[in-house]
Amino acid sequence: MELYSDTVDQEEEETSEAPEAPHENEKQRICCKCSGFQQNQRARGLATIGAARGSLLGANIFISTSLLYLASEEAGCIDENDMAIDCDNKVYGFQPSSLITNIAVISGILAAIANPIIGAVVDHTDYRHSVGLYSCIAIVAIQVIQIYTVSSTWFPMAILQAFAAFLYQIVITITFAYLPEIAFEVGEKAVQNISPKLTMVQFGTQGLLMVTVIVISLGVSADDVLTAQISQGINVIFVIVSFGYGWLKFLPKVEAKRVLPEGRSLWTAGFTQLFHTARHINTHYKRSIRWFFVALCFAEAGASAFAVCSITFMNQVLKMSGTESGIVFFIVLVFVVPGAKLSEFVVTRTNYNTCWRLNMAYFSVTTVVGVWIMKDESDKFKAYILAIFWGIALGWFYATQSGFFAVLVPQEQATEMAGIFNFSSRIIAWLPPLVFSALNEAGIALTYGVMHLVVYFVIAIGFLSLMQSWEKVLAESHGLDDSSKSAEGNTEEENDAASVGDFERQEVISP
């Protein structure tokens, strides 16, 4: 793909030679809007890589269930019917039921620490494309190796799973750094049309992989281990093709956005930028944007931990197989769409602040009631019904969160705020899985481990309630005085934090 500036020069040259050229170009633009991703190579690259991410998310459900089974088997917590039983035996110092949440803790801490560093690499070096490409190559290699997840290899595979989850977060940061450039090339309105398509591609691929694996596993009566191997095999094909096309065909190499200031280290530049941006928000947006980002830390922590904790709950309490858990999450995926529509309905009758608080109240009630009424294996059918309500909750949650951010943040500071959004979403994402594992190791029922996620929603609701009325919130966040302060009143470091490419936003929905 030619650079944007080259395209503009070419159009101007054609215009000077042939008066009809503008009319033809306009027809081409109209045609482009009706197909693909505005014929934009970067957008196509994000779509193909999004397809790989969807495949990875789907496969993660099956490999997690397999690892839980194999850990329980080594600990002697499997009965003669190959079902997990309650026991106090430990493996590598932990109960088998803590394995998946421990993996989430490790990957979450690594991602939170690395996020500002990766942001600095995106902003200050020419290695954005290389870091993204080689991170994806490493992810593919791990997926290939994990096909051989069996009794003798499950522990090193679990370590690889934590590392893969960490690399996954790096890929998100790197790829979404291309979004501002897409907006520059096709315009803000076109990006609003492209973004939902990116989400649809990711969900579509995730659903396709899950359905394929479920059908095959049911057809051959596969156990959890074989189901995961089937899933990994299919997943490998998806990710090789998608990552390959995304990085080698569509996404271009990008030069550094700006030079690293003299005397500043690449390892600390990202943290410095975050500090100055946070200080600016705390000074100029005390009753609006500040409380949104504080609430986001807790809300995202609770929502992102839901899938991790529920996989363990369904496997250990309801004795659900990997295939059965896959069906539950497929139902969740299907009902994410109605949940997003519900968000739109509520917002039009209230506002984003009220809508998000209502959503987290609903999410809390469905979580508490759901795990409370599911006591043992005889209640597993209830999980399929509750998946409908959980899917609605997640779709409503992420659609509202995304819209809230888009409406609240001043357009001229969108990139700066996107960095804080990305960091806030990850800063304590490791905490709920850690608490879940701690409760489990203390002998407290997994029911309460899942229920404790409500605490994060309640805290988030509390911070959102500190905001002013909606009219005053919008007035403060978009006031001319505040905008001018951002442009004129900052130090050099604060203005540095606002430049394009500091940090980029993660995907809108990740159930």
Disulfide bonds with the S-S distance in Angstrom:
Cys77-Cys87 1.67
